[in-house]
Amino acid sequence: MVGPAPDLWRGRAVTLASDWAPFTEQDLDEPTAQIKRIAQVFAMRLFATREQWDAPAGNEWTVREIAEHVTEATTT
């Protein structure tokens, strides 16, 4: 089993020079588009496997349980 990766992010404990870097609407366009594309692929994959949503997965979550978890995690 692989352990968790060390968390080297300092959060708000320090202010880095990059925190003051200018950020424009154009800078936001690509990551926003990427997130939308990833969401679209995820939705298409879920739709394509809808007959397997409740298939037993051993000790793992079913596809339905994963989808419900993602829904809950992103709406709270």
PyMOL CGO cylinders between C-alpha atoms (Angstrom):
from pymol import cmd
from pymol.cgo import CYLINDER

trace = [
    CYLINDER, 0.00, 0.00, 0.00, 1.25, 3.46, -0.84, 0.3, 1, 1, 1, 1, 1, 1,
    CYLINDER, 1.25, 3.46, -0.84, 1.16, 6.04, 1.93, 0.3, 1, 1, 1, 1, 1, 1,
    CYLINDER, 1.16, 6.04, 1.93, -0.11, 9.59, 1.50, 0.3, 1, 1, 1, 1, 1, 1,
    CYLINDER, -0.11, 9.59, 1.50, 2.12, 12.12, -0.21, 0.3, 1, 1, 1, 1, 1, 1,
    CYLINDER, 2.12, 12.12, -0.21, 3.63, 14.70, 2.12, 0.3, 1, 1, 1, 1, 1, 1,
    CYLINDER, 3.63, 14.70, 2.12, 1.70, 17.97, 2.19, 0.3, 1, 1, 1, 1, 1, 1,
    CYLINDER, 1.70, 17.97, 2.19, 4.24, 20.68, 1.41, 0.3, 1, 1, 1, 1, 1, 1,
    CYLINDER, 4.24, 20.68, 1.41, 1.66, 23.42, 0.85, 0.3, 1, 1, 1, 1, 1, 1,
    CYLINDER, 1.66, 23.42, 0.85, 1.89, 26.08, 3.53, 0.3, 1, 1, 1, 1, 1, 1,
    CYLINDER, 1.89, 26.08, 3.53, -1.64, 27.41, 3.12, 0.3, 1, 1, 1, 1, 1, 1,
    CYLINDER, -1.64, 27.41, 3.12, -2.00, 30.91, 4.52, 0.3, 1, 1, 1, 1, 1, 1,
    CYLINDER, -2.00, 30.91, 4.52, 0.97, 30.54, 6.87, 0.3, 1, 1, 1, 1, 1, 1,
    CYLINDER, 0.97, 30.54, 6.87, 3.16, 32.43, 4.40, 0.3, 1, 1, 1, 1, 1, 1,
    CYLINDER, 3.16, 32.43, 4.40, 2.66, 34.84, 1.52, 0.3, 1, 1, 1, 1, 1, 1,
    CYLINDER, 2.66, 34.84, 1.52, 4.70, 33.99, -1.57, 0.3, 1, 1, 1, 1, 1, 1,
    CYLINDER, 4.70, 33.99, -1.57, 5.62, 36.34, -4.40, 0.3, 1, 1, 1, 1, 1, 1,
    CYLINDER, 5.62, 36.34, -4.40, 3.34, 34.31, -6.67, 0.3, 1, 1, 1, 1, 1, 1,
    CYLINDER, 3.34, 34.31, -6.67, 0.38, 35.27, -4.44, 0.3, 1, 1, 1, 1, 1, 1,
    CYLINDER, 0.38, 35.27, -4.44, 0.75, 38.81, -5.78, 0.3, 1, 1, 1, 1, 1, 1,
    CYLINDER, 0.75, 38.81, -5.78, 1.00, 37.77, -9.44, 0.3, 1, 1, 1, 1, 1, 1,
    CYLINDER, 1.00, 37.77, -9.44, -1.62, 39.32, -11.74, 0.3, 1, 1, 1, 1, 1, 1,
    CYLINDER, -1.62, 39.32, -11.74, -4.41, 36.95, -12.75, 0.3, 1, 1, 1, 1, 1, 1,
    CYLINDER, -4.41, 36.95, -12.75, -6.64, 37.86, -15.67, 0.3, 1, 1, 1, 1, 1, 1,
    CYLINDER, -6.64, 37.86, -15.67, -9.85, 36.48, -17.12, 0.3, 1, 1, 1, 1, 1, 1,
    CYLINDER, -9.85, 36.48, -17.12, -7.78, 34.92, -19.91, 0.3, 1, 1, 1, 1, 1, 1,
    CYLINDER, -7.78, 34.92, -19.91, -5.71, 33.09, -17.28, 0.3, 1, 1, 1, 1, 1, 1,
    CYLINDER, -5.71, 33.09, -17.28, -8.93, 31.58, -15.97, 0.3, 1, 1, 1, 1, 1, 1,
    CYLINDER, -8.93, 31.58, -15.97, -10.28, 30.46, -19.37, 0.3, 1, 1, 1, 1, 1, 1,
    CYLINDER, -10.28, 30.46, -19.37, -8.13, 27.35, -19.88, 0.3, 1, 1, 1, 1, 1, 1,
    CYLINDER, -8.13, 27.35, -19.88, -8.53, 25.77, -16.44, 0.3, 1, 1, 1, 1, 1, 1,
    CYLINDER, -8.53, 25.77, -16.44, -12.25, 26.51, -16.56, 0.3, 1, 1, 1, 1, 1, 1,
    CYLINDER, -12.25, 26.51, -16.56, -12.50, 24.81, -19.97, 0.3, 1, 1, 1, 1, 1, 1,
    CYLINDER, -12.50, 24.81, -19.97, -10.48, 21.84, -18.70, 0.3, 1, 1, 1, 1, 1, 1,
    CYLINDER, -10.48, 21.84, -18.70, -12.77, 21.34, -15.71, 0.3, 1, 1, 1, 1, 1, 1,
    CYLINDER, -12.77, 21.34, -15.71, -15.83, 21.49, -17.98, 0.3, 1, 1, 1, 1, 1, 1,
    CYLINDER, -15.83, 21.49, -17.98, -14.27, 18.93, -20.36, 0.3, 1, 1, 1, 1, 1, 1,
    CYLINDER, -14.27, 18.93, -20.36, -13.42, 16.59, -17.48, 0.3, 1, 1, 1, 1, 1, 1,
    CYLINDER, -13.42, 16.59, -17.48, -16.98, 16.89, -16.12, 0.3, 1, 1, 1, 1, 1, 1,
    CYLINDER, -16.98, 16.89, -16.12, -18.38, 16.14, -19.58, 0.3, 1, 1, 1, 1, 1, 1,
    CYLINDER, -18.38, 16.14, -19.58, -16.20, 13.03, -19.97, 0.3, 1, 1, 1, 1, 1, 1,
    CYLINDER, -16.20, 13.03, -19.97, -17.18, 11.88, -16.47, 0.3, 1, 1, 1, 1, 1, 1,
    CYLINDER, -17.18, 11.88, -16.47, -20.89, 12.35, -17.27, 0.3, 1, 1, 1, 1, 1, 1,
    CYLINDER, -20.89, 12.35, -17.27, -20.58, 10.49, -20.59, 0.3, 1, 1, 1, 1, 1, 1,
    CYLINDER, -20.58, 10.49, -20.59, -18.75, 7.59, -18.92, 0.3, 1, 1, 1, 1, 1, 1,
    CYLINDER, -18.75, 7.59, -18.92, -21.39, 7.39, -16.22, 0.3, 1, 1, 1, 1, 1, 1,
    CYLINDER, -21.39, 7.39, -16.22, -24.16, 7.38, -18.82, 0.3, 1, 1, 1, 1, 1, 1,
    CYLINDER, -24.16, 7.38, -18.82, -22.41, 4.68, -20.87, 0.3, 1, 1, 1, 1, 1, 1,
    CYLINDER, -22.41, 4.68, -20.87, -22.11, 2.40, -17.84, 0.3, 1, 1, 1, 1, 1, 1,
    CYLINDER, -22.11, 2.40, -17.84, -25.56, 3.00, -16.37, 0.3, 1, 1, 1, 1, 1, 1,
    CYLINDER, -25.56, 3.00, -16.37, -26.41, -0.73, -16.50, 0.3, 1, 1, 1, 1, 1, 1,
    CYLINDER, -26.41, -0.73, -16.50, -23.46, -1.42, -14.19, 0.3, 1, 1, 1, 1, 1, 1,
    CYLINDER, -23.46, -1.42, -14.19, -24.15, 1.30, -11.61, 0.3, 1, 1, 1, 1, 1, 1,
    CYLINDER, -24.15, 1.30, -11.61, -25.30, -1.13, -8.96, 0.3, 1, 1, 1, 1, 1, 1,
    CYLINDER, -25.30, -1.13, -8.96, -23.08, -4.08, -9.90, 0.3, 1, 1, 1, 1, 1, 1,
    CYLINDER, -23.08, -4.08, -9.90, -21.30, -5.57, -6.89, 0.3, 1, 1, 1, 1, 1, 1,
    CYLINDER, -21.30, -5.57, -6.89, -17.77, -4.24, -6.55, 0.3, 1, 1, 1, 1, 1, 1,
    CYLINDER, -17.77, -4.24, -6.55, -16.48, -6.38, -3.69, 0.3, 1, 1, 1, 1, 1, 1,
    CYLINDER, -16.48, -6.38, -3.69, -15.21, -4.13, -0.93, 0.3, 1, 1, 1, 1, 1, 1,
    CYLINDER, -15.21, -4.13, -0.93, -15.18, -1.11, -3.25, 0.3, 1, 1, 1, 1, 1, 1,
    CYLINDER, -15.18, -1.11, -3.25, -17.94, 1.42, -3.89, 0.3, 1, 1, 1, 1, 1, 1,
    CYLINDER, -17.94, 1.42, -3.89, -20.35, 0.81, -6.73, 0.3, 1, 1, 1, 1, 1, 1,
    CYLINDER, -20.35, 0.81, -6.73, -20.46, 3.30, -9.59, 0.3, 1, 1, 1, 1, 1, 1,
    CYLINDER, -20.46, 3.30, -9.59, -23.70, 4.70, -8.14, 0.3, 1, 1, 1, 1, 1, 1,
    CYLINDER, -23.70, 4.70, -8.14, -22.09, 5.22, -4.73, 0.3, 1, 1, 1, 1, 1, 1,
    CYLINDER, -22.09, 5.22, -4.73, -19.15, 7.04, -6.34, 0.3, 1, 1, 1, 1, 1, 1,
    CYLINDER, -19.15, 7.04, -6.34, -21.49, 9.27, -8.36, 0.3, 1, 1, 1, 1, 1, 1,
    CYLINDER, -21.49, 9.27, -8.36, -23.58, 10.07, -5.28, 0.3, 1, 1, 1, 1, 1, 1,
    CYLINDER, -23.58, 10.07, -5.28, -20.44, 10.87, -3.29, 0.3, 1, 1, 1, 1, 1, 1,
    CYLINDER, -20.44, 10.87, -3.29, -19.12, 13.21, -6.00, 0.3, 1, 1, 1, 1, 1, 1,
    CYLINDER, -19.12, 13.21, -6.00, -22.52, 14.90, -6.17, 0.3, 1, 1, 1, 1, 1, 1,
    CYLINDER, -22.52, 14.90, -6.17, -22.61, 15.43, -2.42, 0.3, 1, 1, 1, 1, 1, 1,
    CYLINDER, -22.61, 15.43, -2.42, -19.00, 16.60, -2.28, 0.3, 1, 1, 1, 1, 1, 1,
    CYLINDER, -19.00, 16.60, -2.28, -19.50, 19.18, -5.02, 0.3, 1, 1, 1, 1, 1, 1,
    CYLINDER, -19.50, 19.18, -5.02, -22.82, 20.60, -3.79, 0.3, 1, 1, 1, 1, 1, 1,
    CYLINDER, -22.82, 20.60, -3.79, -21.80, 21.35, -0.20, 0.3, 1, 1, 1, 1, 1, 1,
]
cmd.load_cgo(trace, "trace")
